[in-house]
């Protein structure tokens, strides 16, 4: 069967033992799991003790499937020696498969002598033979999931909270709109700084042209290759048909279409949670993703004037 591996790492501003103790306790996972957040009604059960070898947990959900995970090996970090968690992961639904999961917890020290931690999340698994064509896509998608999870783990350990809440609104029809702005090709990992630069430049050009910048701002995702995580977005402000386009900017119109609407309350670095939730609900609710139509991200408040935990963003994923 087609084998694949996934690995993602993150720096956490905390000591290795604190991070390790959080990871080994499966009852903590509900707070930062990149999958469970898509289904608040996900059923969880535990095999005690959940922080020792043989302990584990099981999940059952109509949205994210069914499976179980248990500890096989626990080696705590000692002095400068990395800690290791080894676990067995069994997927039951939507298809059966097995994976070896590993967390490596490495101590680090910065130039000022402060102790920190690097967490690496590894997985080795196989796909059913009939899904061989999905190998590269699966690696990319799980890598994005691991990245979302590690970001939430970092926030939880460093600040005690995760600024990310999603709400599913379901299928809605969004009317035609016209946006003035600019288009950019970028990789997913670079999208935050790239979009911030674009928005500030668009603000500048609109203001120079005498156009108020207090309208609705949004990003239109025209293309995205999940295998390579390369995408094309058009970001800008919604304007009326009578507004002239300033020199150096372009316009793009979005046709009326049906979308799965999910809102995200919290900082932009966790927006991927809303996108994941939207796609999971499309699949679980029996809809079909309209890949040839653009997806939308609508920003409901100004990040320069709004605390990060109060940022509100609407995500719209097109359906057939």
PEJO-V898308 format. One record per pair of residues at least 4 apart in sequence whose C-alpha atoms are under 7 Angstrom apart, sorted by the first residue. I is the first residue (numbers start at 0). GAP is how many residues later the second one is. Records with the same first field share a line. If there is no record, write none. Layout:
I = GAP ; GAP
This chain:
0 = 125 ; 126 ; 127 ; 128
1 = 124 ; 125 ; 127 ; 130
2 = 122 ; 123 ; 124
3 = 120 ; 121 ; 122 ; 131
4 = 118 ; 119 ; 120 ; 134
5 = 116 ; 117 ; 118 ; 133 ; 137
6 = 113 ; 114 ; 115 ; 116 ; 136
7 = 112 ; 113 ; 114 ; 135 ; 138 ; 139
8 = 109 ; 110 ; 111 ; 112
9 = 108 ; 109 ; 110 ; 140
10 = 106 ; 107 ; 108
11 = 104 ; 105 ; 106 ; 142
12 = 103 ; 104 ; 145
13 = 4 ; 5 ; 101 ; 102 ; 103 ; 144
14 = 4 ; 100 ; 101 ; 102
15 = 4 ; 61 ; 89 ; 90 ; 91 ; 100 ; 101
16 = 4 ; 60
17 = 4
18 = 4
19 = 4 ; 85
20 = 4
21 = 6
23 = 27
24 = 25 ; 26
25 = 24 ; 25 ; 30 ; 31
28 = 4
29 = 6
31 = 117 ; 120 ; 121
32 = 4 ; 116
33 = 111 ; 114 ; 115
34 = 29
35 = 4 ; 6
37 = 239
38 = 24
41 = 17 ; 18 ; 19
42 = 16 ; 17 ; 18
43 = 13 ; 14 ; 15 ; 16
44 = 12 ; 13 ; 14
45 = 4 ; 10 ; 11 ; 12
46 = 8 ; 9 ; 10
47 = 7 ; 8
48 = 6
49 = 5 ; 6
50 = 4
51 = 19
52 = 18 ; 19 ; 20 ; 21
53 = 16 ; 17 ; 18
54 = 15 ; 16
55 = 13 ; 14 ; 15
56 = 11 ; 12 ; 13
57 = 9 ; 10 ; 11
58 = 7 ; 8 ; 9
59 = 5 ; 6 ; 7
60 = 4 ; 5
61 = 222
62 = 217 ; 218 ; 221
64 = 28 ; 29
65 = 25 ; 26 ; 27
66 = 23 ; 24 ; 25 ; 26
67 = 21 ; 22 ; 23
68 = 18 ; 19 ; 20 ; 21
69 = 17 ; 18 ; 19
70 = 15 ; 16 ; 17
71 = 14 ; 15 ; 16
72 = 12 ; 13 ; 14
73 = 10 ; 11 ; 12
74 = 8 ; 9 ; 10
75 = 7 ; 8
76 = 4 ; 5 ; 6
77 = 4
79 = 27
81 = 22 ; 23 ; 24 ; 25
82 = 21 ; 22 ; 23
83 = 19 ; 20 ; 21
84 = 17 ; 18 ; 19
85 = 15 ; 16 ; 17
86 = 13 ; 14 ; 15
87 = 11 ; 12 ; 13
88 = 9 ; 10 ; 11 ; 12
89 = 7 ; 8 ; 9
90 = 4 ; 5 ; 6 ; 7
91 = 4 ; 5
97 = 27
98 = 24 ; 25 ; 26
99 = 23 ; 24 ; 25
100 = 21 ; 22 ; 23
101 = 19 ; 20 ; 21
102 = 16 ; 17 ; 18 ; 19
103 = 15 ; 16 ; 17
104 = 12 ; 13 ; 14 ; 15
105 = 11 ; 12 ; 13
106 = 8 ; 9 ; 10 ; 11
107 = 7 ; 8 ; 9 ; 10
108 = 4 ; 5 ; 6 ; 7
109 = 4 ; 5
126 = 4 ; 5
127 = 4
133 = 4
134 = 4
135 = 4 ; 91
136 = 4 ; 89 ; 90
137 = 4
138 = 4
139 = 4 ; 86 ; 87
140 = 4
141 = 4
142 = 4
143 = 4
144 = 4
145 = 4
146 = 4
147 = 4 ; 122 ; 124
148 = 4
149 = 4
150 = 4
151 = 4 ; 10
152 = 4
153 = 4
154 = 4 ; 5 ; 6 ; 7
155 = 4 ; 5 ; 6
162 = 103 ; 104 ; 146
163 = 100 ; 101 ; 102 ; 103 ; 106
164 = 99 ; 100 ; 101
165 = 96 ; 97 ; 98 ; 99 ; 108
166 = 95 ; 96 ; 97
167 = 93 ; 94 ; 95
168 = 92 ; 93
169 = 90 ; 91
170 = 87 ; 88 ; 89 ; 90
171 = 86 ; 87 ; 88 ; 89
172 = 83 ; 84 ; 85 ; 86
173 = 82 ; 83 ; 84
174 = 80 ; 81 ; 82
175 = 78 ; 79 ; 80
176 = 61 ; 76 ; 77 ; 78
177 = 60 ; 61 ; 62 ; 73 ; 74 ; 75 ; 76
178 = 57 ; 58 ; 59 ; 60 ; 72 ; 73 ; 74
179 = 56 ; 57 ; 58 ; 59 ; 65 ; 69 ; 70 ; 71 ; 72
180 = 21 ; 53 ; 54 ; 55 ; 56 ; 68 ; 69 ; 70
181 = 52 ; 53 ; 54 ; 67 ; 68
182 = 50 ; 51 ; 52
183 = 48 ; 49 ; 50
184 = 46 ; 47 ; 48
185 = 4 ; 5 ; 44 ; 45 ; 46
186 = 4 ; 42 ; 43 ; 44
187 = 41 ; 42 ; 43
189 = 4
190 = 4
191 = 4
192 = 4
193 = 4
194 = 4
195 = 4
196 = 4
197 = 4
198 = 4 ; 37
199 = 4
200 = 4
201 = 4 ; 34
202 = 4 ; 10
203 = 4
204 = 4
205 = 4 ; 5 ; 7 ; 40
206 = 4 ; 5 ; 6
208 = 37
214 = 22 ; 23
215 = 21 ; 22
216 = 19 ; 20 ; 21 ; 81 ; 82
217 = 17 ; 18 ; 19 ; 79 ; 80 ; 81
218 = 14 ; 15 ; 16 ; 17 ; 77 ; 78 ; 79
219 = 13 ; 14 ; 15 ; 74 ; 75 ; 76 ; 77
220 = 11 ; 12 ; 13 ; 73 ; 74 ; 75
221 = 10 ; 11 ; 72 ; 73
222 = 8 ; 9
223 = 5 ; 6 ; 7 ; 8
224 = 4 ; 5 ; 6
238 = 4
244 = 4 ; 5
257 = 60 ; 61
258 = 57 ; 58 ; 59 ; 60
259 = 18 ; 22 ; 56 ; 57 ; 58 ; 59
260 = 17 ; 53 ; 54 ; 55 ; 56
261 = 12 ; 16 ; 52 ; 53 ; 54
262 = 11 ; 50 ; 51 ; 52
263 = 7 ; 10 ; 48 ; 49 ; 50
264 = 44 ; 45 ; 46 ; 47 ; 48
265 = 42 ; 43 ; 44 ; 45 ; 46
266 = 41 ; 42 ; 44
270 = 4
271 = 4
272 = 4
273 = 4 ; 41
274 = 4 ; 40
275 = 4
276 = 4
277 = 4 ; 39
278 = 4
279 = 4
280 = 4
281 = 4 ; 5 ; 6 ; 7
282 = 4 ; 5
286 = 32
287 = 31 ; 32
288 = 29 ; 30 ; 31
289 = 28 ; 29 ; 30
292 = 25
293 = 24
294 = 21 ; 22 ; 23
295 = 19 ; 20 ; 21
296 = 16 ; 17 ; 18 ; 19
297 = 15 ; 16 ; 17
298 = 13 ; 14 ; 15
299 = 12 ; 13
300 = 5 ; 10 ; 11
301 = 4
302 = 8
305 = 4 ; 5
306 = 4
